[in-house]
Amino acid sequence: MFHLAEEYPEYFKKPETLPELIAYIDAKEIICPSHYWDKLYNRIRLSGSGYLNPPLILAGSIASDKKKYDRFIEHLERADEIGILEDVINFLGRLTKERDFFYGERPLDDSIFEW
């Protein structure tokens, strides 16, 4: 995951802090993980205490891109709060395929899905 085109040389290094990780995610226009969000969620949930909102997958997949992004950032913030951000960064860094994430141009769409 941690590789950007030459137009973002300040992001070539692996993020180490939450602000660096969020800046990287924004520069890559990542919305959230695709196939591995549930694994990431369980890693965070089982390492901490208290309720953590679930990832917006399966029935939640109809949520807007903005809501998915916000939920993903909420999970990263919790990982930082409970002291496992480095583990989460390493987990995300192993996701190297383009299909491992959903992407969206900024600003993210916050429209409501209608049938």
DANOR-V806980 format. One record per residue. N is the residue number from 1. PSI is psi as a letter, one per 30 degrees, with the letter a starting at -180 (NA if undefined). Layout:
((N:PSI) (N:PSI))
//
This chain:
((1:e) (2:i) (3:k) (4:l) (5:l) (6:f) (7:f) (8:h) (9:f) (10:f) (11:g) (12:f) (13:l) (14:k) (15:k) (16:f) (17:l) (18:e) (19:e) (20:e) (21:e) (22:e) (23:e) (24:e) (25:e) (26:e) (27:e) (28:f) (29:h) (30:k) (31:e) (32:l) (33:l) (34:d) (35:f) (36:g) (37:e) (38:e) (39:e) (40:e) (41:e) (42:e) (43:e) (44:e) (45:e) (46:f) (47:f) (48:a) (49:l) (50:l) (51:k) (52:k) (53:k) (54:l) (55:l) (56:i) (57:l) (58:c) (59:f) (60:f) (61:f) (62:f) (63:l) (64:l) (65:e) (66:e) (67:e) (68:e) (69:e) (70:e) (71:e) (72:e) (73:e) (74:e) (75:e) (76:e) (77:e) (78:e) (79:e) (80:e) (81:e) (82:g) (83:g) (84:g) (85:e) (86:e) (87:e) (88:e) (89:e) (90:e) (91:e) (92:e) (93:f) (94:f) (95:j) (96:f) (97:k) (98:e) (99:f) (100:f) (101:l) (102:k) (103:l) (104:k) (105:k) (106:k) (107:k) (108:k) (109:k) (110:g) (111:l) (112:k) (113:k) (114:k) (115:NA))
//
